[in-house]
Amino acid sequence: MADKSDPEVIAYLEGQNAFVKAQTAHLKPLQDVVYGEIKARTQETDMSVPTRTGGYWYYSRTKEGLQYGISVRCPIRSADDWDPPQVTPEAPLPGEQVVLDGNVEAEGHPFFSEELAYALRDAGLILIEHGLCRLAPGAGALRTLAAGGLGGERRRELGLAARPPHEQHEPAGDLQGGARAEVLLDEVLAS
């Protein structure tokens, strides 16, 4: 099972998938109803509450039909401006700048996770230099970590904590300004 390209492993997994599909086929109508209800209750075009950091208000937008969020910012009106701007999901604010559009960055890459890139960088497992991402010396286990999954509990076990809320909209230094570290993880893992 360790070699994902082994034809025997692929045949076994395809067989397991076919078995599960056959055993749960009677649940397909219910799955469709539940999915439809969830989708109907989800506001796809939305935005987060603005957070002030330095001279900007940071917030994120989601748009119907797009898979990833768009992190944006707009300048504060004055140094004592602590009233968040009135932002609507449909219209950008004057001076609004896109900090990171996950949809653009993910294009052409099989894997994309901005938060995972931050967590791996902060844990010292990857280095970002000149906007490119590479494995840090001694991080040889990264491929194993990724293969084992890096969900919430697993990330906590490995010390890959989530970024604090006040940092979630402002990419830190090496990831700011279009650095593509988060989308190059697939290339790092392939090396």
C-alpha positions as CSV (number, residue, x, y, z in Angstrom):
1,M,0.0,0.0,0.0
2,A,3.0,2.3,0.4
3,D,3.5,2.5,-3.4
4,K,0.5,4.4,-4.7
5,S,1.5,3.7,-8.3
6,D,1.6,-0.1,-7.9
7,P,-1.0,-1.6,-10.2
8,E,-2.0,-4.1,-7.5
9,V,-2.6,-1.3,-5.0
10,I,-4.7,0.6,-7.6
11,A,-6.7,-2.5,-8.5
12,Y,-7.4,-3.2,-4.8
13,L,-8.5,0.4,-4.0
14,E,-10.7,0.4,-7.1
15,G,-12.3,-2.8,-6.0
16,Q,-12.9,-1.4,-2.5
17,N,-14.4,1.8,-4.0
18,A,-16.7,-0.3,-6.2
19,F,-17.8,-2.5,-3.2
20,V,-18.7,0.6,-1.1
21,K,-20.5,2.2,-4.0
22,A,-22.6,-0.9,-4.5
23,Q,-23.3,-1.3,-0.8
24,T,-24.4,2.3,-0.4
25,A,-26.2,2.7,-3.7
26,H,-29.6,2.7,-2.0
27,L,-28.5,5.9,-0.1
28,K,-27.8,8.0,-3.2
29,P,-31.2,9.7,-3.2
30,L,-30.8,10.6,0.4
31,Q,-27.3,11.9,-0.2
32,D,-28.6,14.1,-3.0
33,V,-31.3,15.5,-0.8
34,V,-28.9,16.3,2.1
35,Y,-26.4,17.8,-0.3
36,G,-29.1,20.0,-1.9
37,E,-30.3,21.2,1.6
38,I,-26.7,22.1,2.6
39,K,-26.0,23.9,-0.6
40,A,-29.3,25.8,-0.4
41,R,-28.4,27.0,3.1
42,T,-24.9,28.0,2.2
43,Q,-24.3,31.6,1.1
44,E,-21.6,31.2,-1.4
45,T,-21.0,34.9,-2.2
46,D,-20.1,36.2,1.2
47,M,-17.4,38.0,3.2
48,S,-15.7,37.9,6.6
49,V,-15.8,40.6,9.2
50,P,-13.0,43.2,8.6
51,T,-10.0,43.1,11.0
52,R,-7.7,46.1,11.3
53,T,-4.0,45.4,11.2
54,G,-1.6,48.3,10.8
55,G,-2.8,50.7,8.1
56,Y,-5.4,48.3,6.6
57,W,-8.7,46.5,7.1
58,Y,-8.3,42.8,6.1
59,Y,-11.2,40.6,5.2
60,S,-11.9,37.7,2.9
61,R,-14.5,37.2,0.2
62,T,-16.1,34.1,-1.3
63,K,-17.8,34.0,-4.6
64,E,-20.4,31.6,-5.9
65,G,-18.9,28.9,-8.0
66,L,-15.3,29.5,-6.9
67,Q,-13.5,26.9,-4.8
68,Y,-11.2,29.2,-2.7
69,G,-11.6,32.4,-0.8
70,I,-10.1,35.7,-1.8
71,S,-8.1,37.6,0.8
72,V,-8.4,41.4,0.4
73,R,-7.5,44.6,2.2
74,C,-8.4,48.3,2.0
75,P,-6.6,51.2,3.6
76,I,-7.8,52.8,6.8
77,R,-9.3,56.3,6.5
78,S,-7.1,57.7,9.3
79,A,-4.9,56.6,12.2
80,D,-7.8,56.7,14.6
81,D,-10.2,54.8,12.3
82,W,-11.4,51.9,14.4
83,D,-14.9,51.6,12.8
84,P,-14.8,48.7,10.3
85,P,-15.9,49.7,6.7
86,Q,-19.3,48.7,5.6
87,V,-18.4,45.9,3.2
88,T,-20.9,44.1,1.0
89,P,-20.3,40.8,-0.7
90,E,-20.9,42.0,-4.2
91,A,-19.0,45.3,-4.4
92,P,-15.3,46.1,-3.7
93,L,-14.5,49.1,-1.5
94,P,-12.5,52.1,-2.8
95,G,-8.8,51.2,-2.7
96,E,-9.5,47.5,-2.1
97,Q,-6.5,45.3,-3.0
98,V,-6.4,41.5,-3.5
99,V,-3.8,40.1,-1.2
100,L,-4.2,36.5,-2.2
101,D,-6.7,34.9,-4.6
102,G,-6.7,31.2,-3.9
103,N,-8.5,30.5,-7.1
104,V,-5.7,32.1,-9.2
105,E,-2.9,30.6,-7.1
106,A,-4.3,27.0,-7.2
107,E,-4.7,27.0,-11.0
108,G,-2.7,24.2,-12.6
109,H,-1.7,22.7,-9.2
110,P,-3.1,19.4,-7.8
111,F,-2.8,20.7,-4.2
112,F,-3.4,24.1,-2.6
113,S,-3.5,25.1,1.0
114,E,-2.4,28.5,2.2
115,E,-2.9,27.6,5.9
116,L,-0.8,24.4,5.5
117,A,2.0,26.4,3.9
118,Y,2.1,28.8,6.8
119,A,2.0,25.9,9.3
120,L,4.8,24.0,7.6
121,R,6.9,27.2,7.3
122,D,6.3,28.1,11.0
123,A,7.2,24.5,12.1
124,G,10.5,24.8,10.1
125,L,9.6,22.0,7.7
126,I,9.7,24.2,4.6
127,L,11.8,27.3,3.6
128,I,10.6,30.0,1.3
129,E,13.2,31.9,-0.6
130,H,12.6,34.3,-3.5
131,G,9.0,33.3,-3.6
132,L,9.8,29.6,-4.0
133,C,9.2,26.8,-1.5
134,R,11.7,24.0,-0.7
135,L,12.1,21.4,2.0
136,A,14.1,22.6,5.0
137,P,17.2,20.6,6.0
138,G,16.2,17.7,8.1
139,A,12.5,17.7,7.0
140,G,12.8,14.5,5.1
141,A,9.7,13.2,6.8
142,L,7.5,15.8,5.1
143,R,6.4,13.3,2.4
144,T,5.5,10.8,5.1
145,L,3.6,13.5,7.0
146,A,1.6,14.5,3.9
147,A,0.9,10.9,3.0
148,G,-0.5,10.3,6.5
149,G,-2.8,13.3,6.3
150,L,-2.5,16.7,8.0
151,G,-6.0,17.2,9.3
152,G,-6.6,19.3,12.5
153,E,-5.7,16.7,15.1
154,R,-2.7,15.4,13.2
155,R,-1.5,19.0,12.7
156,R,-1.7,19.6,16.5
157,E,0.2,16.4,17.2
158,L,3.0,17.6,14.9
159,G,3.0,21.1,16.4
160,L,1.6,22.6,13.2
161,A,-0.7,25.0,14.9
162,A,-3.1,27.2,13.0
163,R,-2.2,30.8,12.7
164,P,-3.7,33.2,15.3
165,P,-6.9,35.0,14.1
166,H,-5.1,38.4,13.9
167,E,-2.7,37.0,11.4
168,Q,-5.1,35.1,9.2
169,H,-5.7,37.8,6.6
170,E,-2.2,39.3,6.4
171,P,0.3,37.1,4.7
172,A,3.6,37.3,6.6
173,G,6.7,38.6,4.8
174,D,7.9,35.7,2.7
175,L,4.4,34.8,1.5
176,Q,3.3,38.3,0.7
177,G,3.3,40.0,-2.6
178,G,2.5,37.0,-4.8
179,A,5.0,34.5,-3.4
180,R,3.7,31.1,-4.5
181,A,4.9,28.9,-1.7
182,E,1.5,27.6,-0.8
183,V,0.8,26.2,-4.3
184,L,4.3,24.8,-4.7
185,L,3.9,22.3,-2.0
186,D,2.9,19.7,-4.5
187,E,6.2,20.3,-6.3
188,V,8.1,20.1,-3.0
189,L,6.5,16.8,-2.1
190,A,7.3,15.4,-5.5
191,S,11.0,16.3,-5.2
